[in-house]
């Protein structure tokens, strides 16, 4: 029913041997000592002195306060979890904030599990690297909705609307009812925080964190949805922009339907690239040309849509789960071989790899969800995106998706129902950003990025008054940290020395 939700941008996935998940910090859960309660003013929150404690090799963690509602800084407080890797060199430039994307991804988990992949040796030498779990996420005051068992039932259960004609008024009503029930569970367990996890509030949190570390301007490296945080920050606080890198850029003007449409086309194109690369190699499950291979994938999807697979543990692989399993390896070209196993097993009725891939995407390990990323993702998006629930509009958009992406498009329609019964109205808008008067901002786009299409990077760079586009010609989601020497050199030269290229280097 909510298959379209899996197409909305998430942090990039990097599959590891054995489908391992990112390591978590030693003190990921539970509270840390808090600083003295800040005065109930914006300035008071920025003056906090974190009580840093060791939380892993060369890492320190701390909790700080933030207002639940920035319009009422004297009211209820929440906490934010920070993590820091201190600069290893003598010529310190200040703090570089990182955000891995999502929405709903843990910045603490990124630093703990992938600091070397997210930053170069040179950056770690001259910057304190700091990340945080945004409000609503993981070790910060979290959105809480369902138990692990309930989450399994929602993500891996059979579709309760399957017997209704998709797109019918009855189907839409049933879908909205399911979202309403889910939202009510979130509101019951989360409370007032559920209405204050929007990106606008996170931007104010980030400016508070900048003040807490004592930097007059923000230096920032954001990936995927993290580029949206960075772009909106720059637009709100252009005078506080230091050196900002936005890698795997989102287009701030894109509606939810436009995001789903662009990403569906991106994943369809990436799937074609995978099939093209696979054909003629050992273990490739396809025969014929690329078009024939895509038709074979289409038949596998139809087979599962008509008759879901049941895993050894009793969970179901529905067509929505299979779509999740397919897009997970498409985030990184190095992970494409997992698709060979997937498309070999599923036609034989074997759900093993499909469940492993979907579990990785959903951060599920040994039956336990390691984070609240799925719940936070829904809560943040439902506040950020204006809603269009007109049935005729959704039917038209679904038909356009099916025509534009003939393999996976038919399973990605009706994104409007994903927040149809949500208990809080959206507060975000999709206006363009300018960041008038800001220092140069670097926007990095990958031509074959399935999750944040290259044209979004082009659009963002044009919207920003001081935007500079850096292109990576290649496949996969985001570019920095992939080992490309040109991208590493260009980004590091900017973050370390403030140099922006005179023209797009077109790295490859």
N, C-alpha and C positions, 0 to 999 in steps of 0.2 A: 504494500500500500504506500509506504513512504520511501520507495526505492530512490526517488529523485534526491532525497536528502543526502545520499552518499556521494553525489556529484558536487555538492557545494564544497568550496575549497577547504581543505584540511592541511595541517602541516605535512611536509614531505615525509614519505616513508623510505627508510633505507634498510632493506632486508639483510640480515646477517645469516651466516650458516646456522641451520637448525631453527630458523625463524625466531631467534631470540628477541626479547624486547629490550628497550633501553634500560640500563641500570638506574636504580632510584637511590637518592641520597640516604645516608644512614638515619637522618632525622626527618625523613619525608613526612611522616604523620606525627600528630601530637603538636603541642605548642612549645615554643622556645621562650626564654625570658624576654619580656617586652620592655621597651624603654619607658621612662616616666610618662604618664598620660599627657598628651600634648594639650595645650590650650585649644579651646574650641574655635580656632580660626584657621584659615588656609595657611597663614604664615607659621602658626604653631605646629601644624602637622609637618611642615618642611624642616622644622628645627629639631626633629627627633634625633637621638643618638642611639643607633642600633647596638644591641649587645651581641656581637658576633661570637659564634661558637664553632669549633671544628665539627665538620659533618662529612668528612672524607679526606682522602689524601690531597693536601694543598687546597682544600676547599673550606669555606666558612659559611654558616647560615645564620640568619637572624629573622625575627618577626618584627614588623612595625605596624602601627595603627594607620587606618585611613577612615574617613567618614563614610558611613553607609550611603549617605546622600550628600554630595558636594554642595548642594544648595542649602544644606543645613549642617555646616561643619561642627556645630555645637551639639548635635544629636547623637544617635547611636553610632558606635564604631564597629569596624571589621578589622581583620588582620590580613597582612600580606606577607608571604614567605619570600625572602631574598636568599640568593646564593652568590658567593664571590670567590674569584680566583685572583689573588693579588699579583700585580705586575712583577715579573721576575728580573727585569733589568733596572738599571739606574736612572734612565732618562724617561721618567713616568710622564705620560701625557694626560692623565686623568682617568675617567671611567668610560668604558664602552659598554652600553647596555645591549643585551641580546634579547630577541623574542623569536621563538621557533615557528609561530603561526597558530593555526587552528581554524576557528577559535576553539579553545578548550585544551590546547597543548600546554604541557608543563615546561616552563622555562628552567625550573630547578632540575627536572629530569634531563633536559638537553645538556646542561652544564655537567651534570654527574656522569651521563652516559656517552656524551659525544663532544666534549670541549675541543679536542684536537681536530675533529672533523669540522666544527663550526668556526674555528678561528685558527689563524696561522701562528707559528712560533713567534714571528715578529710582532704580531698584535699582542700576544700574551706577555711579551717582554716589556712593552711600553704602556699597556693599559691594564688597569684593574678590570677584569671581565665580570660583569654583574648581570644576572638575570633574575626573574621573579615569576611566581605563579600569579597571573592576573586574577583580579577579583572573581570569585566563583569557581576557581580552578584548583583542584588537587589540595596542596598543603596550605594555601591561603583559605580564607573563609569560603567554603565550597558550596556549590549547588549540589543538593542531594535529592534524588528522586526515587530510585528503585533499589531493591536488594539485588544481589548478583543473580539470584534465581529469576526475579521479575525481569531483569534486563535480558537474560537469556530468552525468556518467553517473548519479549518484545522484539528482540533482534533476530531470533532463530525460531520463532514459532510460526505456525501456519497463518496466512493472511485471513483475518476475519471477514474481509470484504470480497474474498475470492469468488463467492457465488453471485455477486452483483455485477452487472455490466460496468466495466471501468469507465469512469467519466460521467455516468448517469447521475441524476440528482440524488438518488438513493445512495449511490457509492460515495459521493462527495459528503453527504450528511453523515454516513457511517464513519468515514475517515475523520471528519471534524470531531465526531464524538470520541473517537479513540485518542486524538490529540488532546481533547479537553480532559479526559480521564488521566492522561499522562501528566498534563500541566497541573492538574489539581494535586496529584501525588507530589510533584515538585514543590508546589506552594506549601503543602502541609509540612514537608520535611525541611524546607529551606527558609520559609518565612519571607520577610520583607526584602531580603537580599535578592530574591528572584527578580524583582523589578528594578534592580540597580546594577546589573552586570553588563550593561551596554558599553560599547566601545568609547563613547563620549566620557563615561566615568573612568574608564581605564586610562584615557589620555590624561585626565587630571591626576590620577594616581602616578603616572609616569613622571609628570612634572614635579610632583611631590618627591619622588625618589631621586630625581636629579638634584633637587635642593638638599635632600638628606646627605648625599655623598659630597656635597660642596662644590659641584661643577656649575659655573655660570651659564654654560650652554650644554645642550644634549648631544652626545656622540652616541650613535645608535646603528645597529645592524639588525634589520628585521627581515625575516623570511616569510613568504606566502601571505597569510592574513596579517602577519607582523608588519608587512608593508603598508597595510591599511591603517594600522595604529600609527606608524611613522608619518604617513602622509597627512592624516588628520591632525596629528600633533604639530607638524610644521605649519599647517594652515591656521591653527589656533594660536600658536606661539612662534611666529616666524622670527622674532627677535632673539629667541632662545635656541635656534638651530645652530648646532656646531657642524659635525660631519655625520651625515645620514646616508646609509646605504640601504636601498630597498630592493631586495632580490626575490624574483618570482612575483612580480608586482600584480596587485589587484587594481582594477579600475574603480575608483570611488563612485563613479556615476552609474555603475551597472546595477540594475534591479535584480532581485532574486531570480526571476525568470530568465533574464539575460545571462546571469552567471551560470545557471544550469545549462542553458543552450550552448554557451561558449565552451564550457567544460565538457559537455557531452561530445561536441565536435572534436575537442582536443583529445579526449580518450579514444574516440573512434579512429582518429588519425594515428595516434600512438599505437593502437592495436594493429592497424594496417602496417605500420613500420615494423612491429614485432613479427608479424606474419611474413613480411618480405625478408627479414633477417633470418627467420627460422627455416624457410623453404630450402631444401637441398642439404640441410645439415643433419647430422646424426641425431636421432631421437625426435625429430620434428613430427608432430601428429597430423600434419596437413599434406594434401596432395594437390597437384595442379598449380595454378598461379595464385596471386594475392587475392583476387576476387573470389576464386573458388575457396580459398582458406577462410575468408570472411563469411562466406555462406555456410561453411561447416560450423563456424562458431555460432552463427545465427541459429542453426538447427539444434546445437547443444543448449542454447538459451531457451529455445521453444520447448525442447524436451523437458527441461527442468521446470519451466513455467507450467506445463501441463501436468507434470508428475514430479513434485519435489523429492529430493533424495533424503533418506534418513541416515544420519551418522551412527557410528557404533555406540555413542553415548546417548542416543535418543534425540539429539537435536536435528533440526531440519535444515537442509540447504534449499531454500526457496530461490526464485529467480533474483530477488533482491539481494540475498546473501551471495549468490554467484556473481552478480555484478560487482559487489564489494570485493570478492576474491579476485576478479579479473583486473580491476583498476589498481589494486594494491601493488603488484609488481611493475605496473606501468609508470610509477613515480621515478623509477631508476632503471636505466638500461641494463645495468649489471644484474638486475633481478628478473629479467625476462625469462631465463631458463625455468623458473618456477611455473610459468604458464605452460611449458611443454608437459610437465607432470599434471597440471590441472586439466588440460584438454585431452590428456590420455585417460585419466581416471574417471572423470565425470561421465563420459559416454558409456563407460562400463558399469555405472551405478555406484562408484566408489566416491564417498563424500570426504575422504580424509584430508586431501590437500586443500579442498575448498574451505573446509572449516578451519584449517591451520592458517590460511591466508586471511580469512575474515577475522579470526581471533587476533592475529597480529595487528590488523587495522584497528580493531576495537580495543586493543590493549588488554586482552584477556589471556591469562596464563594459569594453567592448571585449575580451571573453573572459577578463578577469581579475577575481577577487573582491577587492574593495577592503578587506575586513575578514574576520575569521573568525567573523562573527556567527552563521552557521548552526551551526557546530560548537560554539561557546560556548553557544548556546541549548540545544542538546541536552544538553550536559554538565551545565549548571546545573540544568535542569529534572529530569534523571534523578536528581540528588541531592536535590532539594527536595521532590519529590512521592512520598509512599508509593504503592506499586504494588498494583493489584488485577488479577491476570491470570486470574481465573476465567473460562473461556470462556462459561459460561452467563450470567454477569453482563454480559460485554461484548456478547453477542448481544442481551440485553434492552435495554441502553443504546442499542445501534445502532438497534433498532426504535423506541425512544422518540424518538430524534433524527430519524429519517425521518418520523415522524408529526408531530412538533412543528414541523419546518422542511421542508415538502414539496419545496422547490426544491433546497436544498443539503444538507439533513440526511443524506440517504442516502450522501453522500460523506465524512462527517465522523465516522463511527463507529470503534470499535475503537482508541480512544486508548491503551488499555492496552498495545498491542503496541509503542508508540513507545520504550519503555525495557525491553522484555522480555528482551533478551539483554545488557543493559549490564553492564560488568565491575565496577562498584561498586554496593553497596547504598545506597538512599536514607538520608539522615541527617536530613531535615527532618520537621516535623510540621505539622499544619493546625489547631493550637490557636488559640483566640481571643486577641486582644491587649487589654490594659487600659491599660497605661502609667499605673499608679496613682500619683497625685501629680504627674504631669507638667503643665507649663504648657499653656495652650490650644493645640490642634492643629487646623489648618484642613484640612478634607476637601472637595475640589471634585468634583462629579459632573455629567456632561452627560446630559440625558434621552435623547438619541438616539445615545449613544456605542455603536458596535457592538462594540468590542474590550473595553472595561471597562464593562459595563452599569451603569446608574444605581443599580440596587438594591445593587450592591456598595459604592458610596459611602455609601448609607444604612446598610448593615450596618456598615461600618468606623467611621463616625461614632458609631454606637450602642455598638460594642465599646469604643472609646476613652473612658476616664473623662472626659477633657477635650475630646473631639471636637466640632467645630463644623462643620455641613454648610452648604456654599454650592452652590446649584443653578444650572446654566446650562441654560435651556430652548432646545435647539437640536440640531443634527446634528454628527457628527464626533467624533473621538477627542481628548480633553482640551479644556480651555477657555481657560486662560491663554495669552496670546500669539496668540489668534485675532483680536484687535482689538476685542473687546467691551468697551466703556468701563466697564460695571458690574463685570465680572469683574476688569479691570485695577485699578480703583479699590479694590475690596474686598480683593484680594490684596496690593496695595502698601500699603494702610493698615495691614494686619496686619504685613507684613514690615518696614515702616519705622517704625511707631509702636506696634506690639503691640496694635492695636485689633481686636477681633473683633466682628462684628455681633451685635446683641441678638437678632435673628431672621434666618432664611434670607432673603437679599435677592431670591431667585428671579430672577436676571438673565436677560434674553432679548435 
